[in-house]
Every structure is written in C-alpha cells, then in structure tokens.
Amino acid sequence: MRRALPTVLLVTLLAGCGGSSASTNQLSSDAGAGATESPAVSGPVAPSGATACASAAPRLESVVGTTDLKKKPQIEVPDGPPPCNLVIGDIVKGSGPAAQFGQQLTMKYVGALYSTGKQFDASWDSGQDFPFTLGAGNVIPGWDQGMLGMQVGGRRQLIIPPALGYGDQGAGADIPPGATLIFVVDLVKIG
C-alpha cells in the first residue's frame, strides 16, 4: 500500500454488505494477547472469483510477532483459508487512552497479501509514519474498524477480508481484485 492508497482509494463495499451482528469471538494467541473476529458482515464477503473464506477466524499463532517496536515486523500468513470477517490480534498492548472515532492517529504499518504473504507496502520502508482520522472513511474500512480501541505503543495484526479492503477492484498492480490483506500496525500517537 503506497502512502496515497489509504487516503485516496476508498472502497465501495460489495452489494448487501454493511450490516453486522452483535456477536464476536475471542481467540487467544501464543503471546497471550487476544484476537477478535469482528462482527459478521451480512451478505457476500468474498468476491465471486476469490478463494472461499472461512467463517471461523484462523488460529493466530502468527500474532506472536516482533514485539520490539523499533524493528519492522515480519508477517506470517496463518494456515488455512482466509477469514470471511475482520480478525484483530494484539501483538503488543499499548498504554493510555484507547483510540476513538474522530481522532487523528499516526501509524507505522506493513501490509501483505494473505494468499502469498508478499508485502505490498510498508511505511517502515519509506521512513514516514502515516496519519489519518479514525472513522472518517479516508482509509479502507478494515483499518477504520481495526484500529478502534488501540492504545499508543501497541502493535496489532489485522486480517482484512476483501469487503473491508479493496474489494473486487483491488488497488494498483500490487493488490489484486478480491484480495484478503494482512497488516501489522503500530500506533505511534493519538492527536
């Protein structure tokens, strides 16, 4: 994801998506951090040409990533098919107030394709942190939903299904249509 992708490319959600149920699943990782599958998205999640998704969240052993926030994290793709819903797992819990909608967040991130594990973008490589306003719709919905409640100094893994990412259109040459994405994000500051 190039620096411009989160702010310029907005996702048009698949027809019928957008509703949610009130249930969430808590998973635990080897790091002792929780992983949450987001509330289910109603309607089709995987585009017709995409690999079938799993309704249960994958086991997130890979959430045991690099805990040294001075080092670029490595992304490991979990075994099995991609999840149908957003999956959130904390690698490092931050401290202080939790991120809320309407706040300016400054992030470091690495993004990779679930299908291959290939990195498509990283703010770490450009040396520039990425600012955005949480919930303003200027990033993909998986980011707006996935950063909510995160604390400064935290590192989080997000597995984002196509409906909450770049959908059927993909993004440039690096993110194909129907791609499930994995991000490891660090919250540098709020405000």
C-alpha positions as CSV (number, residue, x, y, z in Angstrom):
1,M,0.0,0.0,0.0
2,R,1.7,3.2,-1.1
3,R,1.3,6.2,1.1
4,A,-1.5,7.5,-1.1
5,L,-3.6,4.3,-1.1
6,P,-5.2,4.6,2.3
7,T,-6.3,8.2,1.7
8,V,-7.1,8.2,-2.0
9,L,-8.6,4.7,-2.7
10,L,-11.9,4.3,-0.9
11,V,-13.6,1.0,-1.1
12,T,-17.1,0.6,-2.4
13,L,-18.4,-2.3,-0.3
14,L,-19.9,-5.2,-2.1
15,A,-23.7,-5.2,-2.6
16,G,-25.5,-6.3,0.5
17,C,-22.6,-5.8,2.9
18,G,-22.5,-3.4,5.8
19,G,-24.8,-4.9,8.4
20,S,-23.4,-6.5,11.5
21,S,-24.4,-8.9,14.2
22,A,-23.7,-8.3,17.9
23,S,-21.6,-11.4,18.4
24,T,-17.8,-11.5,18.4
25,N,-15.4,-14.4,19.0
26,Q,-12.4,-14.1,21.3
27,L,-9.3,-16.1,20.4
28,S,-6.1,-16.3,22.3
29,S,-2.7,-16.4,20.8
30,D,0.6,-17.8,22.0
31,A,1.6,-14.3,23.0
32,G,-1.3,-14.2,25.5
33,A,-2.9,-11.4,23.5
34,G,-6.4,-11.6,22.3
35,A,-7.6,-11.8,18.8
36,T,-11.1,-10.8,17.9
37,E,-13.1,-11.7,14.9
38,S,-15.2,-8.7,14.0
39,P,-18.9,-8.8,14.0
40,A,-20.1,-10.7,10.9
41,V,-20.7,-8.8,7.8
42,S,-24.0,-9.7,6.2
43,G,-24.2,-10.5,2.6
44,P,-21.4,-11.8,0.4
45,V,-18.0,-11.1,1.7
46,A,-15.7,-12.9,-0.8
47,P,-16.0,-11.7,-4.4
48,S,-17.2,-14.4,-6.8
49,G,-13.7,-15.0,-8.2
50,A,-11.9,-15.1,-4.9
51,T,-10.9,-18.1,-2.8
52,A,-13.6,-19.3,-0.4
53,C,-13.3,-17.8,3.1
54,A,-13.6,-19.5,6.4
55,S,-16.4,-18.3,8.7
56,A,-14.3,-19.1,11.8
57,A,-11.3,-17.0,12.5
58,P,-7.9,-18.6,11.8
59,R,-5.7,-19.5,14.7
60,L,-3.4,-16.6,15.2
61,E,-0.2,-18.1,16.2
62,S,1.4,-15.6,13.8
63,V,0.2,-12.9,16.1
64,V,3.3,-13.7,18.1
65,G,5.2,-11.3,16.0
66,T,8.2,-9.0,16.7
67,T,7.5,-7.2,20.0
68,D,10.4,-4.7,19.5
69,L,8.6,-1.6,18.2
70,K,11.9,-0.3,16.9
71,K,12.1,-3.2,14.4
72,K,10.0,-3.6,11.3
73,P,7.6,-6.5,11.9
74,Q,7.5,-9.6,9.8
75,I,4.2,-11.0,8.6
76,E,3.4,-14.7,8.6
77,V,0.3,-15.9,6.9
78,P,-1.8,-18.3,9.1
79,D,-2.6,-21.8,7.7
80,G,-6.0,-22.4,6.1
81,P,-8.3,-20.3,4.0
82,P,-8.7,-16.5,4.7
83,P,-11.3,-15.5,7.2
84,C,-14.6,-14.0,6.0
85,N,-14.6,-11.3,8.7
86,L,-12.1,-8.9,10.1
87,V,-9.7,-10.5,12.6
88,I,-7.8,-8.4,15.1
89,G,-5.0,-9.6,17.3
90,D,-2.7,-7.6,19.6
91,I,1.0,-8.4,19.5
92,V,1.8,-5.7,22.0
93,K,-0.7,-3.9,24.1
94,G,-0.2,-0.2,24.3
95,S,-1.0,2.1,27.2
96,G,-3.1,5.2,27.8
97,P,-6.4,6.2,26.2
98,A,-7.9,4.0,23.6
99,A,-8.2,5.3,20.0
100,Q,-11.7,6.6,19.3
101,F,-13.5,7.6,16.1
102,G,-12.7,11.2,15.1
103,Q,-9.2,11.2,16.5
104,Q,-6.1,11.7,14.4
105,L,-3.9,8.6,14.6
106,T,-0.3,8.3,13.4
107,M,0.7,4.7,12.4
108,K,3.6,2.6,11.2
109,Y,2.5,-0.4,9.1
110,V,3.4,-3.4,6.9
111,G,0.9,-4.8,4.5
112,A,1.0,-8.2,2.8
113,L,-1.3,-10.4,0.7
114,Y,-2.9,-13.3,2.6
115,S,-2.7,-15.5,-0.5
116,T,1.1,-15.3,-0.9
117,G,2.5,-13.4,2.1
118,K,4.1,-11.0,-0.3
119,Q,4.5,-7.5,1.1
120,F,2.8,-4.8,-1.0
121,D,3.7,-1.7,1.1
122,A,5.3,-0.6,4.4
123,S,5.7,2.8,5.9
124,W,8.8,1.3,7.5
125,D,10.4,1.2,4.1
126,S,9.6,4.9,3.3
127,G,10.6,6.1,6.8
128,Q,7.4,8.1,7.0
129,D,4.6,7.5,9.6
130,F,1.1,7.5,8.2
131,P,-1.5,9.9,9.8
132,F,-5.3,9.6,9.3
133,T,-8.5,10.3,11.1
134,L,-10.1,7.2,12.6
135,G,-13.6,6.6,11.3
136,A,-13.6,9.4,8.7
137,G,-13.6,6.9,5.8
138,N,-10.3,8.1,4.3
139,V,-8.8,4.6,4.7
140,I,-10.1,1.1,4.0
141,P,-12.9,0.1,6.3
142,G,-10.8,-2.7,7.8
143,W,-8.4,0.0,9.1
144,D,-11.2,2.2,10.5
145,Q,-12.7,-0.8,12.3
146,G,-9.4,-2.5,13.2
147,M,-7.7,0.5,15.0
148,L,-10.6,1.3,17.2
149,G,-9.6,0.8,20.9
150,M,-5.9,0.5,20.1
151,Q,-3.5,2.3,22.5
152,V,-0.3,4.2,21.8
153,G,2.7,1.9,21.8
154,G,0.6,-1.0,20.7
155,R,1.3,-3.4,17.8
156,R,-1.7,-5.1,16.2
157,Q,-2.3,-7.6,13.4
158,L,-5.3,-7.1,11.2
159,I,-6.6,-9.7,8.7
160,I,-8.9,-7.8,6.4
161,P,-11.3,-9.6,4.0
162,P,-11.9,-8.1,0.5
163,A,-15.2,-6.4,1.6
164,L,-13.4,-4.3,4.1
165,G,-10.3,-3.9,1.9
166,Y,-10.1,-3.1,-1.8
167,G,-13.0,-5.4,-2.8
168,D,-13.4,-6.6,-6.4
169,Q,-11.4,-3.7,-7.9
170,G,-8.1,-4.3,-6.0
171,A,-5.6,-1.5,-5.8
172,G,-3.0,-0.9,-8.5
173,A,-0.7,-3.7,-9.6
174,D,0.2,-4.9,-6.1
175,I,-3.3,-5.7,-4.7
176,P,-5.3,-8.0,-6.9
177,P,-9.1,-8.0,-7.0
178,G,-10.7,-10.0,-4.2
179,A,-7.5,-9.9,-2.0
180,T,-7.6,-10.6,1.7
181,L,-4.9,-8.4,3.4
182,I,-2.8,-8.8,6.5
183,F,-1.4,-5.7,8.2
184,V,0.8,-5.3,11.2
185,V,0.2,-1.8,12.5
186,D,1.9,0.2,15.3
187,L,0.1,3.1,16.9
188,V,2.7,5.9,17.3
189,K,0.5,8.7,18.6
190,I,-3.1,9.9,19.0
191,G,-3.7,13.6,18.2
